Amino acid sequence: MSDQLIAKLTQSLRGMAIGREHPEYQEARRLYNAMIDKRPLLIARCADVADVIAAVKFGRENSLPIAIRGGGHNGAGFGSVDDGLVIDLSTMKGVRVDPKNMTARVGPGCTSGDVDHATQAFGQAVPFGIVSTTGVAGLTLSGGHGYLTRQYGLTVDNLMEADVVLADGSFVTASEAENADLIWALRGGGGNFGIVTSFLFRTNPVAMVYGGPIVFEFSDGATVMKWFRDNQPKAPDQFYMFLGLQAVPPADPFPTEHWSKKMCVIVVSHAGPLPEGEKAVNGVRAALPKPIIDWAQPMPYVMIQTLFDALLPKGLQWYWKGDFVKELPDAAIEAHLAHAAKLPSVLSGMHLYPVDGAARRQKNDATAWGHRDVAWSMVIYGVDPDPAMAPNLKNWAQAYWKAVHPFDLEGAYPNFMMDDEGEARVRAAYGGNYERLSVLKKKYDPENLFRVNQNIYPAA
Ligand SMILES: Cc1cc2nc3c(=O)[nH]c(=O)nc-3n(C[C@H](O)[C@H](O)[C@H](O)COP(=O)(O)OP(=O)(O)OC[C@H]3O[C@@H](n4cnc5c(N)ncnc54)[C@H](O)[C@@H]3O)c2cc1C
């Protein structure tokens, strides 16, 4: 990229243009997943909507592939692009909570921790995921599930309005009242339709939860998984629990005698009155074998939201594969346990996240997120700090997935997919809504400018 072109972009931005020679280039191109090592030509670190418009026009005029970056957490590394332009929104933060009308206006660079911090001051929350360093933008646009999903729906179910810079550089607002087809597409269609420069969310009352991990011996895994399969879906909406097959982290505060042991864990979070939460969790305790660690207790909502952050800093190697799961027969449980027994590292594992309760009470075509009739969203994740481990993490995750996939549905949560899954899998991820999304893609981005994502092709 010529100095002249970089200077041209620099002049049109209030933020920064970072080329390959810029002293901040190496840091600016780093993504959360260190397995992805992309070298963009230019990073446009936007300060405001005008910058985003200028960056989109610059990318178009110079025929550059464009990646959009919010929190940079995407597993597949869609927050960057080789030899192209990254439109980096990470400094466009800012949250305005309207506690009376129960809404939060959120900048596209916010992490879910930024929003939780702001909304919790008023005892309110938007449902996000289970790690607070994740970007709100990428999480929301592909669905967003977490501790409040069963009670208040997916993140997209709480998205009321979005400001969007479209592929031609024009600016629109999308809501039920205007550009209703666009807000429909943004509720699960990923970054395919434009660059969201502001999100308006509905907030919900949440303050304390009765929650935390309850850890069982790996040898009790089959009993725990079968109980989870049979009982998790019957729990009241306020009672969320997800299941993990993983290892006890070899770090404080975990008891040293259990360090690195494989385990089966149920992480519970009851967001109703605390005595009800305790009663519900006691029911789990009574039904299952004696745990080796039981840290479920009353805690502020922000605490459960940040519980795993320290274990998963930026810069680890990640490879993951997901599936939507409707049923979990005994044979599937056997396959899970056989592969989890061969974890390649102490940070690797498998999680099953519920997608029922409020999330299920909408039809599959109510929003672009079209898998409301599944029971769980599964992710198998190989994670380690050592780059030399990358092939092991990948091979393990792929072999594990191959063994359990025959029991699962065709599609997966787009945010739990890498970039090597092929077109059929991407179509399956959007399910029955793909055709309608493809028609809307043609309307809003006919040249497929925004294609560094789980891509929806413009209809022919
Ligand atoms: C440790 C960890 C835990 C996670 N836990 C959960 C969880 O509990 N629940 C859950 O639902 N997901 C979870 N995820 C997945 C997460 O939702 C995705 O990785 C998501 O893509 C992260 O969003 P981001 O903004 O950080 O991503 P980025 O890498 O910045 O962006 C990803 C993609 O999103 C799109 N995008 C980003 N910003 C915009 C924008 N402003 N406008 C248009 N498109 C945009 C672009 O297509 C971009 O390519 C987790 C991920 C990690 C790494």
The ligand as a Gaussian input file, in Angstrom:
#p B3LYP/6-31G(d) Opt

LIG

0 1
 C      -13.555000     -17.327000      25.252000
 C      -14.782000     -17.195000      24.426000
 C      -16.024000     -17.408000      24.993000
 C      -17.190000     -17.279000      24.241000
 N      -18.397000     -17.506000      24.839000
 C      -19.534000     -17.302000      24.140000
 C      -20.807000     -17.443000      24.759000
 O      -20.918000     -17.765000      25.931000
 N      -21.908000     -17.200000      24.017000
 C      -21.834000     -16.835000      22.703000
 O      -22.874000     -16.611000      22.098000
 N      -20.642000     -16.730000      22.082000
 C      -19.501000     -16.952000      22.769000
 N      -18.286000     -16.828000      22.143000
 C      -18.235000     -16.604000      20.697000
 C      -18.281000     -15.131000      20.370000
 O      -19.614000     -14.726000      20.374000
 C      -17.682000     -14.897000      18.995000
 O      -16.335000     -15.238000      19.028000
 C      -17.908000     -13.485000      18.453000
 O      -17.615000     -13.478000      17.072000
 C      -17.050000     -12.459000      19.144000
 O      -17.407000     -11.173000      18.761000
 P      -16.292000     -10.031000      18.586000
 O      -16.972000      -8.749000      18.316000
 O      -15.351000     -10.107000      19.729000
 O      -15.596000     -10.597000      17.276000
 P      -14.731000      -9.940000      16.111000
 O      -13.635000     -10.909000      15.865000
 O      -14.363000      -8.541000      16.374000
 O      -15.754000      -9.943000      14.918000
 C      -16.267000     -11.131000      14.435000
 C      -17.147000     -10.919000      13.230000
 O      -18.319000     -10.238000      13.674000
 C      -18.713000      -9.296000      12.718000
 N      -18.704000      -7.953000      13.315000
 C      -17.989000      -7.522000      14.380000
 N      -18.328000      -6.255000      14.667000
 C      -19.262000      -5.900000      13.754000
 C      -20.030000      -4.725000      13.540000
 N      -19.946000      -3.658000      14.324000
 N      -20.892000      -4.702000      12.495000
 C      -21.032000      -5.758000      11.681000
 N      -20.347000      -6.912000      11.863000
 C      -19.479000      -6.974000      12.897000
 C      -17.804000      -9.338000      11.569000
 O      -18.342000     -10.162000      10.562000
 C      -16.567000     -10.002000      12.142000
 O      -15.948000     -10.644000      11.120000
 C      -17.106000     -16.936000      22.876000
 C      -15.849000     -16.711000      22.304000
 C      -14.708000     -16.848000      23.053000
 C      -13.384000     -16.660000      22.402000

